[in-house]
Amino acid sequence: MINFLNLKAINNQYEQELKDACSRVIDSGWYIMGQELELFESEFSNYCGTKHAIGVANGLDALILVIRAWKELGRLKDGDEVIVPANTYIASILAITENKLVPVFVEPNPETYNLCLKNVRSSITNKTKAILPVHLYGLISPMPELMAIAKEFNLLVLEDCAQAHGASIDGKKAGNWGDAAGFSFYPGKNLGALGDAGAVTTNDDELAKTVRAIRNYGSHKKYENLYAGINSRLDEIQAAMLRVKLGYLDQETERRQEIANRYRNEITNSLIQLPQWKKDEHHVFHLFVIQTKSRDKLQHYLMENNIQTVIHYPIPPHKQPAYAQWNSLSLPLTEEIHQQVLSLPIDPTMTNSDISNVINAINEYGK
Ligand SMILES: *Cc1c(COP(=O)(O)O)cnc(C)c1O
């Protein structure tokens, strides 16, 4: 079986280092808010090129905490509108609704799956206060253009970087373009912990200080609470795991790019629509997503050929039962994408012959 993503094989590559890091934490006797977290925060901010990185419990919390902090700082308030791609994972939307702000769902650019600049502009109203671009599948959104729009209309920008660790434009990385960003280190992400973890990045000192307080009960000083905060801390064991894995992130990204380039160059079946990206775009391929009309049939065929695939995602957020108030919205492009997408195996530990097997099976499909 060719796995979609073999986490066991991925983490096995670093087994001894991970175990040593784990032992270091166990032996330290200090498990929350210690040196591993401090070091990871400084190593990750260094990697992203940002002034601050703040470890939190998961990617959803990272996004929630930024919006919450902006509310505490008086930069956002209940009912403000946030422009967000309609074709995203539900966490991007939950971060908005959890804070009692209003998501404005925008149809994507069908070639990149990311925010369409024209649709962003036409969705701006006098209630719009922020844009939440999602760097979907590992391709960074058109950030220079989005930042220009944000400046023109005085909007905050929160990047959802959960799928885009290390993606960049002109060498400037995801997480360093907007006013703030949220990262997830869920085990299956490009930089994955061995449990839940996330981070906020920003160059804004005041925002960083506020997020740091809110993630720890709203406490800026021990036993003094400035905000009615939450408990969303990144523990020492996960911080230690992430410090090991961060050292291999670029190497794993390169392998993902090799796999993606082979898929793009060698899949020739006309029933399959391949993703588009430009040579100068540093795409980190969290996912390699193809489209085809009879998606479920292709998935079934690949499974019979021992190739595991995943659908990201089968139901768009506005069609979820959780968001009944938006179920009748019509977003035809987003809905079509959700019916046609299929994610091929893109595991840095795949062998060259695994990649060839996937390519051959897809090229034989429908013959
Ligand atoms: C995974 C993901 C999240 C949420 O991250 P968690 O760590 O699972 O909370 C948010 N946005 C996107 C686009 C994601 O893929």
The ligand as a Tripos MOL2 file, in Angstrom:
@<TRIPOS>MOLECULE
LIG
   15    15     1     0     0
SMALL
NO_CHARGES

@<TRIPOS>ATOM
      1 C1         -5.0020   22.2800   10.0730 C.3       1 LIG1
      2 C2         -5.5710   23.6080    9.7460 C.ar      1 LIG1
      3 C3         -5.9720   24.4970   10.7480 C.ar      1 LIG1
      4 C4         -6.1040   24.1360   12.2030 C.3       1 LIG1
      5 O1         -5.0110   23.6000   12.8200 O.3       1 LIG1
      6 P1         -5.1970   22.6660   14.1230 P.3       1 LIG1
      7 O2         -3.8230   22.6140   14.6810 O.co2     1 LIG1
      8 O3         -5.7020   21.3540   13.6580 O.co2     1 LIG1
      9 O4         -6.1450   23.3580   15.0370 O.co2     1 LIG1
     10 C5         -6.3630   25.7630   10.3660 C.ar      1 LIG1
     11 N1         -6.4050   26.1370    9.0770 N.ar      1 LIG1
     12 C6         -6.0480   25.3000    8.0770 C.ar      1 LIG1
     13 C7         -6.1000   25.7750    6.6650 C.3       1 LIG1
     14 C8         -5.6370   23.9930    8.3720 C.ar      1 LIG1
     15 O5         -5.2890   23.1750    7.3760 O.3       1 LIG1
@<TRIPOS>BOND
     1     1     2 1
     2     2     3 ar
     3     2    14 ar
     4     3     4 1
     5     3    10 ar
     6     4     5 1
     7     5     6 1
     8     6     7 2
     9     6     8 1
    10     6     9 1
    11    10    11 ar
    12    11    12 ar
    13    12    13 1
    14    12    14 ar
    15    14    15 1
@<TRIPOS>SUBSTRUCTURE
     1 LIG1         1 GROUP 0 **** ****
